[in-house]
Every structure is written in structure tokens, then in C-alpha cells.
Amino acid sequence: MSQSEFIEYSREMEEELYSQTHSHLNKKFKEISSFATEVFRKKFWNTESGLPRQWNRVEESEIERLYKDYKNEVIKLIKIVS
């Protein structure tokens, strides 16, 4: 194998490695995003005991607090993972 062939082969390997790594990371980030969304939905839409919230009985200020609390919780989860 000549030096130019080796260099070309090395470049191809590098490009393939980069492409596969990039693709794999994108897939994992999408999975993390889906997981975080699911955690938020379960916690926001359901009570601590797992029952659906009865929104007509919840004050608007409480809804805002719940939203912010669970949003921050999910952000912390994402930061831990990344």
C-alpha cells in the first residue's frame, strides 16, 4: 500500500467513524428528549399518587408552580445525563 493509498484509507475511516458517532449521538439525544418529556408529562398531569389531576380544582398559581417545578426537575435530569 502506498502512502497516498494509506492516507486516503485513513481519511475514509475517519469520515466513517465521525458519521457513525454523530448518528449514534443524535439518536441518543432524541431518546433522552423523549424520556424527559415522558417524565414531565407523568408528573405534571398526574398527582403524586399517580391519579390524573382534576384541573378544575387546581388554582392557576398552583398550575404555574407545578409546571415550573417539573420543568426544572426535567432540566436537572438532562444536565445529569449530558
Buried (B, 14 or more C-beta within 10 A) or exposed (E): EEEEEEEEEEEEEEEEEEEEEEEEEEEEEEEBEEBBEEBBEEBBEEEEEEEEBEEEEEEEEEEEEBEEEBBEBBEEBBEEEE
